[in-house]
Amino acid sequence: MLLLLGTAIVLVPGCNLIGSENEEEPMARVFDTFLYPSDLADAIPNGSGPADSAVIARSYIDTWIRNQLMLHRAEEALSDDQKNVQKKIEEYRSSLLIYTYRQKLLQQKMDTLITDEEIREYYEENTNNFILNDVVVKGTFVKVPLSAPDIANVRSWSRSGRPENLDNLEKYSINYAEKFDLFNNAWIYFSAVMSQVPLEIQQPDRFLRYNRNIETSDAMFHYFVHIIEYKNAGDVSPLDLIRDDIRSILLNKRKIEFYNNLENQVYTEGANRNQFEIY
């Protein structure tokens, strides 16, 4: 038997039934359906060795047999109405064509630019939809080896918040720090910061009310966290934190409006041109 290679695991529609004039020697049979070498021909890649071809051909044949057995069982078990899939195929084809057409027009004609003014306006009109479920903070995080020099300066610079001291801290960190994050102008989740620190804080909202500096050590590193500003869970989320989310919301709303306008336009044109009738 000729060894052929199949890379796609699918039902083979070209399989031949008993009584066909196919002169090939069959590779497998399930009831009255046969699998021939030519049924796998389109799936043969170039340059395959005999061993690989044999393994993959056997896998292909096994999968074909399983699929044919399942198909036979389904044919026996389902009613004629259940086996009538033509309507479903037509519905799927229609949906796919409409979707492809919409996407084509969307890419060609829809304005995807969302301005900062639109984002802010939506944010201010929907603040109740943007409530924090976790504490967010602004600040600095420094992780330095125990052997690093000038730890007292690191502590002082970290807690200062003055531009010149932050600049000193950044220069120092380039040479000595294992990690340095300056997020004094960007909100991040407090839990994300503390996941890098070997210290567990049970009630961050209560803790931050009285503490803006966190300092701890383990066997290898010193950790310094300075919190400049924070917002608790239950507060309205800062706009900067959810700007991208709002942009996605507005784009989706614009997309839905585009689709609705397109359908209405097509309907109106169809009515004006007598392209449909209602009986």
PyRosetta script that sets phi, psi and omega in degrees:
from pyrosetta import init, pose_from_sequence

init()
pose = pose_from_sequence("MLLLLGTAIVLVPGCNLIGSENEEEPMARVFDTFLYPSDLADAIPNGSGPADSAVIARSYIDTWIRNQLMLHRAEEALSDDQKNVQKKIEEYRSSLLIYTYRQKLLQQKMDTLITDEEIREYYEENTNNFILNDVVVKGTFVKVPLSAPDIANVRSWSRSGRPENLDNLEKYSINYAEKFDLFNNAWIYFSAVMSQVPLEIQQPDRFLRYNRNIETSDAMFHYFVHIIEYKNAGDVSPLDLIRDDIRSILLNKRKIEFYNNLENQVYTEGANRNQFEIY")
pose.set_psi(1, 137.2)
pose.set_omega(1, 179.5)
pose.set_phi(2, -70.0)
pose.set_psi(2, 128.3)
pose.set_omega(2, 178.7)
pose.set_phi(3, -86.3)
pose.set_psi(3, 123.6)
pose.set_omega(3, -179.1)
pose.set_phi(4, -124.0)
pose.set_psi(4, 155.5)
pose.set_omega(4, -175.1)
pose.set_phi(5, -110.1)
pose.set_psi(5, 130.4)
pose.set_omega(5, 176.9)
pose.set_phi(6, -121.8)
pose.set_psi(6, 128.8)
pose.set_omega(6, 178.0)
pose.set_phi(7, -102.5)
pose.set_psi(7, -18.1)
pose.set_omega(7, -180.0)
pose.set_phi(8, -101.0)
pose.set_psi(8, 133.3)
pose.set_omega(8, 179.6)
pose.set_phi(9, -102.6)
pose.set_psi(9, 93.8)
pose.set_omega(9, -175.7)
pose.set_phi(10, -142.7)
pose.set_psi(10, 164.3)
pose.set_omega(10, 168.4)
pose.set_phi(11, -67.7)
pose.set_psi(11, 140.5)
pose.set_omega(11, -177.6)
pose.set_phi(12, -99.2)
pose.set_psi(12, 105.4)
pose.set_omega(12, -175.1)
pose.set_phi(13, -69.0)
pose.set_psi(13, -18.3)
pose.set_omega(13, -175.7)
pose.set_phi(14, -88.9)
pose.set_psi(14, 9.6)
pose.set_omega(14, -179.5)
pose.set_phi(15, -65.0)
pose.set_psi(15, 145.3)
pose.set_omega(15, -172.5)
pose.set_phi(16, -100.6)
pose.set_psi(16, 147.4)
pose.set_omega(16, 178.1)
pose.set_phi(17, -94.2)
pose.set_psi(17, 163.5)
pose.set_omega(17, 174.8)
pose.set_phi(18, -56.7)
pose.set_psi(18, 138.7)
pose.set_omega(18, 179.2)
pose.set_phi(19, 98.5)
pose.set_psi(19, -3.2)
pose.set_omega(19, 178.3)
pose.set_phi(20, -77.2)
pose.set_psi(20, 167.7)
pose.set_omega(20, -177.7)
pose.set_phi(21, -97.4)
pose.set_psi(21, 17.0)
pose.set_omega(21, 179.0)
pose.set_phi(22, -65.2)
pose.set_psi(22, 125.6)
pose.set_omega(22, -176.8)
pose.set_phi(23, -94.8)
pose.set_psi(23, 0.4)
pose.set_omega(23, 179.0)
pose.set_phi(24, -74.4)
pose.set_psi(24, 156.4)
pose.set_omega(24, 173.0)
pose.set_phi(25, -81.2)
pose.set_psi(25, 125.3)
pose.set_omega(25, -177.2)
pose.set_phi(26, -65.7)
pose.set_psi(26, 151.0)
pose.set_omega(26, 178.0)
pose.set_phi(27, -96.7)
pose.set_psi(27, -25.6)
pose.set_omega(27, 180.0)
pose.set_phi(28, -163.3)
pose.set_psi(28, 160.2)
pose.set_omega(28, 177.4)
pose.set_phi(29, -139.3)
pose.set_psi(29, 140.2)
pose.set_omega(29, 169.2)
pose.set_phi(30, -131.1)
pose.set_psi(30, 113.3)
pose.set_omega(30, -173.5)
pose.set_phi(31, 52.9)
pose.set_psi(31, -119.3)
pose.set_omega(31, -177.2)
pose.set_phi(32, -99.3)
pose.set_psi(32, 15.6)
pose.set_omega(32, -177.6)
pose.set_phi(33, -113.2)
pose.set_psi(33, 134.2)
pose.set_omega(33, -176.7)
pose.set_phi(34, -116.9)
pose.set_psi(34, 148.9)
pose.set_omega(34, 173.2)
pose.set_phi(35, -109.1)
pose.set_psi(35, 125.2)
pose.set_omega(35, -178.1)
pose.set_phi(36, -112.7)
pose.set_psi(36, 159.2)
pose.set_omega(36, 178.0)
pose.set_phi(37, -53.5)
pose.set_psi(37, -37.4)
pose.set_omega(37, -178.5)
pose.set_phi(38, -65.6)
pose.set_psi(38, -22.8)
pose.set_omega(38, 178.8)
pose.set_phi(39, -68.7)
pose.set_psi(39, -20.9)
pose.set_omega(39, 178.7)
pose.set_phi(40, -101.1)
pose.set_psi(40, -5.1)
pose.set_omega(40, -168.6)
pose.set_phi(41, -57.9)
pose.set_psi(41, -41.0)
pose.set_omega(41, -176.3)
pose.set_phi(42, -67.8)
pose.set_psi(42, -15.7)
pose.set_omega(42, -176.3)
pose.set_phi(43, -97.9)
pose.set_psi(43, 6.8)
pose.set_omega(43, -175.8)
pose.set_phi(44, -83.7)
pose.set_psi(44, 116.8)
pose.set_omega(44, 175.5)
pose.set_phi(45, -81.2)
pose.set_psi(45, 156.1)
pose.set_omega(45, 178.7)
pose.set_phi(46, -77.2)
pose.set_psi(46, 147.2)
pose.set_omega(46, 172.6)
pose.set_phi(47, 81.0)
pose.set_psi(47, 13.9)
pose.set_omega(47, 179.4)
pose.set_phi(48, -81.1)
pose.set_psi(48, 134.5)
pose.set_omega(48, 177.8)
pose.set_phi(49, -76.8)
pose.set_psi(49, 162.2)
pose.set_omega(49, -178.3)
pose.set_phi(50, -58.0)
pose.set_psi(50, -41.5)
pose.set_omega(50, -177.3)
pose.set_phi(51, -65.0)
pose.set_psi(51, -47.8)
pose.set_omega(51, 179.4)
pose.set_phi(52, -63.7)
pose.set_psi(52, -40.9)
pose.set_omega(52, 179.6)
pose.set_phi(53, -60.2)
pose.set_psi(53, -41.6)
pose.set_omega(53, -178.5)
pose.set_phi(54, -65.0)
pose.set_psi(54, -44.3)
pose.set_omega(54, -178.6)
pose.set_phi(55, -63.5)
pose.set_psi(55, -47.5)
pose.set_omega(55, -175.6)
pose.set_phi(56, -72.9)
pose.set_psi(56, -34.1)
pose.set_omega(56, 176.6)
pose.set_phi(57, -62.6)
pose.set_psi(57, -43.1)
pose.set_omega(57, 178.3)
pose.set_phi(58, -62.6)
pose.set_psi(58, -39.4)
pose.set_omega(58, 178.4)
pose.set_phi(59, -65.0)
pose.set_psi(59, -40.3)
pose.set_omega(59, 178.8)
pose.set_phi(60, -62.8)
pose.set_psi(60, -45.8)
pose.set_omega(60, -179.0)
pose.set_phi(61, -63.2)
pose.set_psi(61, -42.8)
pose.set_omega(61, 179.6)
pose.set_phi(62, -61.2)
pose.set_psi(62, -43.5)
pose.set_omega(62, 179.3)
pose.set_phi(63, -66.1)
pose.set_psi(63, -40.2)
pose.set_omega(63, 177.8)
pose.set_phi(64, -60.5)
pose.set_psi(64, -43.3)
pose.set_omega(64, 178.8)
pose.set_phi(65, -62.0)
pose.set_psi(65, -44.7)
pose.set_omega(65, 179.4)
pose.set_phi(66, -60.9)
pose.set_psi(66, -43.9)
pose.set_omega(66, -179.8)
pose.set_phi(67, -64.6)
pose.set_psi(67, -42.3)
pose.set_omega(67, -179.4)
pose.set_phi(68, -66.2)
pose.set_psi(68, -39.4)
pose.set_omega(68, 177.4)
pose.set_phi(69, -64.0)
pose.set_psi(69, -42.6)
pose.set_omega(69, 177.7)
pose.set_phi(70, -65.0)
pose.set_psi(70, -39.2)
pose.set_omega(70, 178.6)
pose.set_phi(71, -63.6)
pose.set_psi(71, -43.3)
pose.set_omega(71, 179.1)
pose.set_phi(72, -62.4)
pose.set_psi(72, -43.2)
pose.set_omega(72, 178.7)
pose.set_phi(73, -63.3)
pose.set_psi(73, -39.9)
pose.set_omega(73, 178.4)
pose.set_phi(74, -65.0)
pose.set_psi(74, -41.4)
pose.set_omega(74, 178.4)
pose.set_phi(75, -59.4)
pose.set_psi(75, -37.8)
pose.set_omega(75, -179.6)
pose.set_phi(76, -73.7)
pose.set_psi(76, -36.6)
pose.set_omega(76, -170.6)
pose.set_phi(77, -86.5)
pose.set_psi(77, -27.8)
pose.set_omega(77, -173.2)
pose.set_phi(78, -92.1)
pose.set_psi(78, 149.9)
pose.set_omega(78, 176.3)
pose.set_phi(79, -75.2)
pose.set_psi(79, 166.7)
pose.set_omega(79, 178.6)
pose.set_phi(80, -59.1)
pose.set_psi(80, -38.4)
pose.set_omega(80, -179.9)
pose.set_phi(81, -66.1)
pose.set_psi(81, -40.0)
pose.set_omega(81, 179.6)
pose.set_phi(82, -69.5)
pose.set_psi(82, -29.7)
pose.set_omega(82, -179.3)
pose.set_phi(83, -83.0)
pose.set_psi(83, -7.3)
pose.set_omega(83, 179.5)
pose.set_phi(84, -81.7)
pose.set_psi(84, 89.9)
pose.set_omega(84, -175.6)
pose.set_phi(85, -95.5)
pose.set_psi(85, -0.9)
pose.set_omega(85, -176.4)
pose.set_phi(86, -59.4)
pose.set_psi(86, -41.3)
pose.set_omega(86, -179.8)
pose.set_phi(87, -62.7)
pose.set_psi(87, -42.6)
pose.set_omega(87, 179.2)
pose.set_phi(88, -64.8)
pose.set_psi(88, -38.3)
pose.set_omega(88, 178.2)
pose.set_phi(89, -63.2)
pose.set_psi(89, -43.6)
pose.set_omega(89, 179.2)
pose.set_phi(90, -64.8)
pose.set_psi(90, -40.3)
pose.set_omega(90, 178.7)
pose.set_phi(91, -64.4)
pose.set_psi(91, -42.0)
pose.set_omega(91, 178.3)
pose.set_phi(92, -64.5)
pose.set_psi(92, -43.5)
pose.set_omega(92, 178.9)
pose.set_phi(93, -60.6)
pose.set_psi(93, -44.5)
pose.set_omega(93, 179.8)
pose.set_phi(94, -62.2)
pose.set_psi(94, -45.6)
pose.set_omega(94, -179.9)
pose.set_phi(95, -62.4)
pose.set_psi(95, -40.8)
pose.set_omega(95, -179.2)
pose.set_phi(96, -66.5)
pose.set_psi(96, -42.3)
pose.set_omega(96, 179.4)
pose.set_phi(97, -65.0)
pose.set_psi(97, -44.3)
pose.set_omega(97, 179.2)
pose.set_phi(98, -62.4)
pose.set_psi(98, -43.7)
pose.set_omega(98, 179.1)
pose.set_phi(99, -60.6)
pose.set_psi(99, -45.2)
pose.set_omega(99, -179.4)
pose.set_phi(100, -63.9)
pose.set_psi(100, -40.7)
pose.set_omega(100, 178.8)
pose.set_phi(101, -65.1)
pose.set_psi(101, -43.9)
pose.set_omega(101, 178.5)
pose.set_phi(102, -60.3)
pose.set_psi(102, -45.3)
pose.set_omega(102, -178.9)
pose.set_phi(103, -63.3)
pose.set_psi(103, -37.9)
pose.set_omega(103, 178.9)
pose.set_phi(104, -62.6)
pose.set_psi(104, -48.1)
pose.set_omega(104, 179.3)
pose.set_phi(105, -66.9)
pose.set_psi(105, -35.3)
pose.set_omega(105, 179.4)
pose.set_phi(106, -60.2)
pose.set_psi(106, -45.8)
pose.set_omega(106, -179.8)
pose.set_phi(107, -67.5)
pose.set_psi(107, -31.6)
pose.set_omega(107, -176.5)
pose.set_phi(108, -82.5)
pose.set_psi(108, -35.6)
pose.set_omega(108, -165.2)
pose.set_phi(109, -122.6)
pose.set_psi(109, -21.3)
pose.set_omega(109, -175.4)
pose.set_phi(110, -80.4)
pose.set_psi(110, 133.0)
pose.set_omega(110, 177.1)
pose.set_phi(111, -77.0)
pose.set_psi(111, 118.1)
pose.set_omega(111, -177.7)
pose.set_phi(112, -99.3)
pose.set_psi(112, 4.1)
pose.set_omega(112, 180.0)
pose.set_phi(113, -78.6)
pose.set_psi(113, 120.1)
pose.set_omega(113, 175.2)
pose.set_phi(114, -110.3)
pose.set_psi(114, 118.4)
pose.set_omega(114, -175.9)
pose.set_phi(115, -80.7)
pose.set_psi(115, 160.0)
pose.set_omega(115, 176.2)
pose.set_phi(116, -62.0)
pose.set_psi(116, -33.7)
pose.set_omega(116, 179.1)
pose.set_phi(117, -64.5)
pose.set_psi(117, -41.5)
pose.set_omega(117, 178.1)
pose.set_phi(118, -64.5)
pose.set_psi(118, -41.1)
pose.set_omega(118, 179.8)
pose.set_phi(119, -63.4)
pose.set_psi(119, -46.5)
pose.set_omega(119, -179.5)
pose.set_phi(120, -64.5)
pose.set_psi(120, -40.7)
pose.set_omega(120, -179.9)
pose.set_phi(121, -62.4)
pose.set_psi(121, -43.9)
pose.set_omega(121, 179.3)
pose.set_phi(122, -65.8)
pose.set_psi(122, -40.0)
pose.set_omega(122, 178.9)
pose.set_phi(123, -60.4)
pose.set_psi(123, -47.1)
pose.set_omega(123, -177.3)
pose.set_phi(124, -68.7)
pose.set_psi(124, -28.0)
pose.set_omega(124, -179.9)
pose.set_phi(125, -85.3)
pose.set_psi(125, -11.8)
pose.set_omega(125, -174.6)
pose.set_phi(126, -134.5)
pose.set_psi(126, 35.7)
pose.set_omega(126, -176.3)
pose.set_phi(127, -59.8)
pose.set_psi(127, -30.9)
pose.set_omega(127, -179.6)
pose.set_phi(128, -66.6)
pose.set_psi(128, -15.9)
pose.set_omega(128, 178.4)
pose.set_phi(129, -88.8)
pose.set_psi(129, -2.7)
pose.set_omega(129, -175.0)
pose.set_phi(130, -126.2)
pose.set_psi(130, 60.5)
pose.set_omega(130, 179.2)
pose.set_phi(131, -94.9)
pose.set_psi(131, 133.1)
pose.set_omega(131, -178.3)
pose.set_phi(132, -68.6)
pose.set_psi(132, 139.8)
pose.set_omega(132, 172.8)
pose.set_phi(133, -107.2)
pose.set_psi(133, 6.2)
pose.set_omega(133, 178.2)
pose.set_phi(134, -155.6)
pose.set_psi(134, 160.8)
pose.set_omega(134, 178.9)
pose.set_phi(135, -72.4)
pose.set_psi(135, 136.6)
pose.set_omega(135, 174.0)
pose.set_phi(136, -119.8)
pose.set_psi(136, 151.1)
pose.set_omega(136, -173.4)
pose.set_phi(137, -140.8)
pose.set_psi(137, 162.7)
pose.set_omega(137, 165.7)
pose.set_phi(138, -122.8)
pose.set_psi(138, 146.0)
pose.set_omega(138, 179.5)
pose.set_phi(139, 165.6)
pose.set_psi(139, -148.7)
pose.set_omega(139, -179.6)
pose.set_phi(140, -137.2)
pose.set_psi(140, 153.3)
pose.set_omega(140, 176.2)
pose.set_phi(141, -138.6)
pose.set_psi(141, 129.7)
pose.set_omega(141, 178.9)
pose.set_phi(142, -133.0)
pose.set_psi(142, 134.5)
pose.set_omega(142, 176.7)
pose.set_phi(143, -126.7)
pose.set_psi(143, 115.5)
pose.set_omega(143, -175.8)
pose.set_phi(144, -127.5)
pose.set_psi(144, 148.6)
pose.set_omega(144, 177.0)
pose.set_phi(145, -62.4)
pose.set_psi(145, 153.5)
pose.set_omega(145, 178.7)
pose.set_phi(146, -60.1)
pose.set_psi(146, -27.9)
pose.set_omega(146, -177.2)
pose.set_phi(147, -84.1)
pose.set_psi(147, -3.6)
pose.set_omega(147, -177.4)
pose.set_phi(148, -65.5)
pose.set_psi(148, 145.5)
pose.set_omega(148, -179.1)
pose.set_phi(149, -80.7)
pose.set_psi(149, 167.7)
pose.set_omega(149, 170.5)
pose.set_phi(150, 56.1)
pose.set_psi(150, 44.3)
pose.set_omega(150, 179.9)
pose.set_phi(151, -62.6)
pose.set_psi(151, -34.3)
pose.set_omega(151, 178.8)
pose.set_phi(152, -62.2)
pose.set_psi(152, -39.5)
pose.set_omega(152, 177.6)
pose.set_phi(153, -67.1)
pose.set_psi(153, -39.7)
pose.set_omega(153, 178.0)
pose.set_phi(154, -58.8)
pose.set_psi(154, -44.7)
pose.set_omega(154, 178.6)
pose.set_phi(155, -60.4)
pose.set_psi(155, -45.7)
pose.set_omega(155, -177.3)
pose.set_phi(156, -67.6)
pose.set_psi(156, -46.3)
pose.set_omega(156, 179.6)
pose.set_phi(157, -63.6)
pose.set_psi(157, -41.2)
pose.set_omega(157, -178.4)
pose.set_phi(158, -61.7)
pose.set_psi(158, -39.7)
pose.set_omega(158, -175.2)
pose.set_phi(159, -84.7)
pose.set_psi(159, -12.2)
pose.set_omega(159, -173.2)
pose.set_phi(160, -71.5)
pose.set_psi(160, -56.7)
pose.set_omega(160, -175.8)
pose.set_phi(161, 83.5)
pose.set_psi(161, -7.3)
pose.set_omega(161, 178.0)
pose.set_phi(162, -74.4)
pose.set_psi(162, 141.8)
pose.set_omega(162, -175.8)
pose.set_phi(163, -53.1)
pose.set_psi(163, -41.8)
pose.set_omega(163, -177.4)
pose.set_phi(164, -67.8)
pose.set_psi(164, -34.0)
pose.set_omega(164, 178.9)
pose.set_phi(165, -74.8)
pose.set_psi(165, -35.3)
pose.set_omega(165, 174.6)
pose.set_phi(166, -64.8)
pose.set_psi(166, -36.0)
pose.set_omega(166, 177.2)
pose.set_phi(167, -65.5)
pose.set_psi(167, -41.7)
pose.set_omega(167, 176.4)
pose.set_phi(168, -62.7)
pose.set_psi(168, -41.2)
pose.set_omega(168, -179.5)
pose.set_phi(169, -64.0)
pose.set_psi(169, -40.1)
pose.set_omega(169, 179.8)
pose.set_phi(170, -66.6)
pose.set_psi(170, -43.4)
pose.set_omega(170, 178.9)
pose.set_phi(171, -63.2)
pose.set_psi(171, -41.9)
pose.set_omega(171, 178.5)
pose.set_phi(172, -62.0)
pose.set_psi(172, -43.2)
pose.set_omega(172, -175.1)
pose.set_phi(173, -65.5)
pose.set_psi(173, -32.2)
pose.set_omega(173, 178.0)
pose.set_phi(174, -59.2)
pose.set_psi(174, -34.8)
pose.set_omega(174, -176.6)
pose.set_phi(175, -91.1)
pose.set_psi(175, -32.7)
pose.set_omega(175, -168.6)
pose.set_phi(176, -125.1)
pose.set_psi(176, -24.2)
pose.set_omega(176, -170.9)
pose.set_phi(177, -77.7)
pose.set_psi(177, 143.4)
pose.set_omega(177, 170.5)
pose.set_phi(178, -73.2)
pose.set_psi(178, -36.4)
pose.set_omega(178, 177.6)
pose.set_phi(179, -154.2)
pose.set_psi(179, 142.3)
pose.set_omega(179, 178.3)
pose.set_phi(180, -142.5)
pose.set_psi(180, 122.3)
pose.set_omega(180, 176.9)
pose.set_phi(181, -123.1)
pose.set_psi(181, 124.9)
pose.set_omega(181, 175.7)
pose.set_phi(182, -110.6)
pose.set_psi(182, 101.5)
pose.set_omega(182, -178.1)
pose.set_phi(183, -120.5)
pose.set_psi(183, 39.0)
pose.set_omega(183, -179.3)
pose.set_phi(184, -75.4)
pose.set_psi(184, -12.1)
pose.set_omega(184, 177.2)
pose.set_phi(185, -116.3)
pose.set_psi(185, 9.6)
pose.set_omega(185, -178.5)
pose.set_phi(186, -141.2)
pose.set_psi(186, 131.4)
pose.set_omega(186, 179.0)
pose.set_phi(187, -76.3)
pose.set_psi(187, 134.6)
pose.set_omega(187, 171.6)
pose.set_phi(188, -137.2)
pose.set_psi(188, 161.1)
pose.set_omega(188, -179.4)
pose.set_phi(189, -72.2)
pose.set_psi(189, 134.0)
pose.set_omega(189, -179.7)
pose.set_phi(190, -59.0)
pose.set_psi(190, -35.9)
pose.set_omega(190, 179.6)
pose.set_phi(191, -63.2)
pose.set_psi(191, -33.2)
pose.set_omega(191, 178.6)
pose.set_phi(192, -67.6)
pose.set_psi(192, -37.1)
pose.set_omega(192, 177.3)
pose.set_phi(193, -67.6)
pose.set_psi(193, -48.5)
pose.set_omega(193, -174.7)
pose.set_phi(194, -72.0)
pose.set_psi(194, -16.1)
pose.set_omega(194, 176.1)
pose.set_phi(195, -66.8)
pose.set_psi(195, -14.3)
pose.set_omega(195, 179.9)
pose.set_phi(196, -100.8)
pose.set_psi(196, 2.4)
pose.set_omega(196, -175.9)
pose.set_phi(197, -120.0)
pose.set_psi(197, 132.3)
pose.set_omega(197, -179.6)
pose.set_phi(198, -77.7)
pose.set_psi(198, 60.0)
pose.set_omega(198, -179.5)
pose.set_phi(199, -152.8)
pose.set_psi(199, 130.6)
pose.set_omega(199, -178.6)
pose.set_phi(200, -105.0)
pose.set_psi(200, 127.4)
pose.set_omega(200, 178.4)
pose.set_phi(201, -113.3)
pose.set_psi(201, 115.2)
pose.set_omega(201, -172.7)
pose.set_phi(202, -73.4)
pose.set_psi(202, -41.8)
pose.set_omega(202, -177.7)
pose.set_phi(203, -123.9)
pose.set_psi(203, 82.4)
pose.set_omega(203, -174.3)
pose.set_phi(204, -60.7)
pose.set_psi(204, -36.1)
pose.set_omega(204, 180.0)
pose.set_phi(205, -63.8)
pose.set_psi(205, -42.1)
pose.set_omega(205, 177.6)
pose.set_phi(206, -69.7)
pose.set_psi(206, -41.0)
pose.set_omega(206, -179.4)
pose.set_phi(207, -60.5)
pose.set_psi(207, -47.6)
pose.set_omega(207, -175.4)
pose.set_phi(208, -70.2)
pose.set_psi(208, -17.6)
pose.set_omega(208, 176.9)
pose.set_phi(209, -64.4)
pose.set_psi(209, -29.3)
pose.set_omega(209, -176.0)
pose.set_phi(210, -119.1)
pose.set_psi(210, -9.1)
pose.set_omega(210, -176.3)
pose.set_phi(211, -135.0)
pose.set_psi(211, 126.6)
pose.set_omega(211, 175.7)
pose.set_phi(212, -112.8)
pose.set_psi(212, -5.5)
pose.set_omega(212, -179.2)
pose.set_phi(213, -125.3)
pose.set_psi(213, 133.6)
pose.set_omega(213, 178.6)
pose.set_phi(214, -123.6)
pose.set_psi(214, 125.8)
pose.set_omega(214, 178.7)
pose.set_phi(215, -136.6)
pose.set_psi(215, 129.4)
pose.set_omega(215, 178.0)
pose.set_phi(216, -154.6)
pose.set_psi(216, 172.0)
pose.set_omega(216, -179.0)
pose.set_phi(217, -143.5)
pose.set_psi(217, 158.6)
pose.set_omega(217, 168.2)
pose.set_phi(218, -128.7)
pose.set_psi(218, -158.2)
pose.set_omega(218, -174.9)
pose.set_phi(219, -70.2)
pose.set_psi(219, -14.8)
pose.set_omega(219, -173.9)
pose.set_phi(220, -126.1)
pose.set_psi(220, -27.6)
pose.set_omega(220, -169.7)
pose.set_phi(221, -136.0)
pose.set_psi(221, 154.9)
pose.set_omega(221, 164.0)
pose.set_phi(222, -96.3)
pose.set_psi(222, 144.4)
pose.set_omega(222, 178.8)
pose.set_phi(223, -125.7)
pose.set_psi(223, 130.2)
pose.set_omega(223, 178.5)
pose.set_phi(224, -127.6)
pose.set_psi(224, 123.4)
pose.set_omega(224, 176.1)
pose.set_phi(225, -125.0)
pose.set_psi(225, 128.2)
pose.set_omega(225, 175.2)
pose.set_phi(226, -121.3)
pose.set_psi(226, 126.0)
pose.set_omega(226, -179.1)
pose.set_phi(227, -102.5)
pose.set_psi(227, 117.8)
pose.set_omega(227, 179.0)
pose.set_phi(228, -84.1)
pose.set_psi(228, -41.0)
pose.set_omega(228, -175.1)
pose.set_phi(229, -152.2)
pose.set_psi(229, 150.8)
pose.set_omega(229, 178.4)
pose.set_phi(230, -149.6)
pose.set_psi(230, 158.7)
pose.set_omega(230, 173.1)
pose.set_phi(231, -133.7)
pose.set_psi(231, 138.3)
pose.set_omega(231, -175.1)
pose.set_phi(232, -85.6)
pose.set_psi(232, 161.8)
pose.set_omega(232, 169.3)
pose.set_phi(233, -58.9)
pose.set_psi(233, 135.3)
pose.set_omega(233, -176.1)
pose.set_phi(234, 100.6)
pose.set_psi(234, -19.1)
pose.set_omega(234, 174.4)
pose.set_phi(235, -78.2)
pose.set_psi(235, 162.7)
pose.set_omega(235, 173.6)
pose.set_phi(236, -69.8)
pose.set_psi(236, 133.7)
pose.set_omega(236, -178.8)
pose.set_phi(237, -63.7)
pose.set_psi(237, 139.3)
pose.set_omega(237, 173.3)
pose.set_phi(238, -60.2)
pose.set_psi(238, 143.6)
pose.set_omega(238, -178.1)
pose.set_phi(239, -58.6)
pose.set_psi(239, -41.5)
pose.set_omega(239, -177.4)
pose.set_phi(240, -60.3)
pose.set_psi(240, -28.7)
pose.set_omega(240, -177.6)
pose.set_phi(241, -73.6)
pose.set_psi(241, -29.3)
pose.set_omega(241, -174.2)
pose.set_phi(242, -118.0)
pose.set_psi(242, 15.7)
pose.set_omega(242, -178.1)
pose.set_phi(243, -56.6)
pose.set_psi(243, -46.7)
pose.set_omega(243, -179.0)
pose.set_phi(244, -66.4)
pose.set_psi(244, -34.8)
pose.set_omega(244, 177.5)
pose.set_phi(245, -63.9)
pose.set_psi(245, -42.8)
pose.set_omega(245, 179.9)
pose.set_phi(246, -67.0)
pose.set_psi(246, -38.3)
pose.set_omega(246, 177.4)
pose.set_phi(247, -60.1)
pose.set_psi(247, -41.7)
pose.set_omega(247, 178.6)
pose.set_phi(248, -65.3)
pose.set_psi(248, -40.2)
pose.set_omega(248, 178.6)
pose.set_phi(249, -61.8)
pose.set_psi(249, -46.3)
pose.set_omega(249, -178.4)
pose.set_phi(250, -66.3)
pose.set_psi(250, -38.6)
pose.set_omega(250, 177.6)
pose.set_phi(251, -64.7)
pose.set_psi(251, -39.6)
pose.set_omega(251, 179.2)
pose.set_phi(252, -66.8)
pose.set_psi(252, -40.4)
pose.set_omega(252, 176.8)
pose.set_phi(253, -63.0)
pose.set_psi(253, -40.5)
pose.set_omega(253, 179.2)
pose.set_phi(254, -66.1)
pose.set_psi(254, -37.1)
pose.set_omega(254, 178.8)
pose.set_phi(255, -64.4)
pose.set_psi(255, -44.2)
pose.set_omega(255, 179.1)
pose.set_phi(256, -62.7)
pose.set_psi(256, -42.2)
pose.set_omega(256, 178.3)
pose.set_phi(257, -63.7)
pose.set_psi(257, -39.0)
pose.set_omega(257, 178.2)
pose.set_phi(258, -61.9)
pose.set_psi(258, -45.9)
pose.set_omega(258, 179.2)
pose.set_phi(259, -61.6)
pose.set_psi(259, -44.5)
pose.set_omega(259, -179.5)
pose.set_phi(260, -62.8)
pose.set_psi(260, -43.3)
pose.set_omega(260, 178.6)
pose.set_phi(261, -64.2)
pose.set_psi(261, -38.8)
pose.set_omega(261, 178.7)
pose.set_phi(262, -62.6)
pose.set_psi(262, -46.9)
pose.set_omega(262, -179.8)
pose.set_phi(263, -63.8)
pose.set_psi(263, -41.3)
pose.set_omega(263, 178.8)
pose.set_phi(264, -64.9)
pose.set_psi(264, -38.9)
pose.set_omega(264, 179.1)
pose.set_phi(265, -64.8)
pose.set_psi(265, -45.3)
pose.set_omega(265, 179.8)
pose.set_phi(266, -63.6)
pose.set_psi(266, -40.1)
pose.set_omega(266, 179.8)
pose.set_phi(267, -64.5)
pose.set_psi(267, -45.3)
pose.set_omega(267, -179.5)
pose.set_phi(268, -63.4)
pose.set_psi(268, -44.0)
pose.set_omega(268, 178.6)
pose.set_phi(269, -63.7)
pose.set_psi(269, -39.6)
pose.set_omega(269, 178.5)
pose.set_phi(270, -63.3)
pose.set_psi(270, -39.1)
pose.set_omega(270, 178.4)
pose.set_phi(271, -67.5)
pose.set_psi(271, -44.6)
pose.set_omega(271, -178.5)
pose.set_phi(272, -64.9)
pose.set_psi(272, -28.8)
pose.set_omega(272, -177.5)
pose.set_phi(273, -100.0)
pose.set_psi(273, 11.1)
pose.set_omega(273, 179.4)
pose.set_phi(274, 55.4)
pose.set_psi(274, 41.0)
pose.set_omega(274, -178.4)
pose.set_phi(275, -85.4)
pose.set_psi(275, -6.6)
pose.set_omega(275, 176.9)
pose.set_phi(276, -150.1)
pose.set_psi(276, 160.9)
pose.set_omega(276, 176.7)
pose.set_phi(277, -138.6)
pose.set_psi(277, 149.4)
pose.set_omega(277, 175.1)
pose.set_phi(278, -113.3)
pose.set_psi(278, 120.6)
pose.set_omega(278, -177.2)
pose.set_phi(279, -100.1)
pose.dump_pdb("model.pdb")
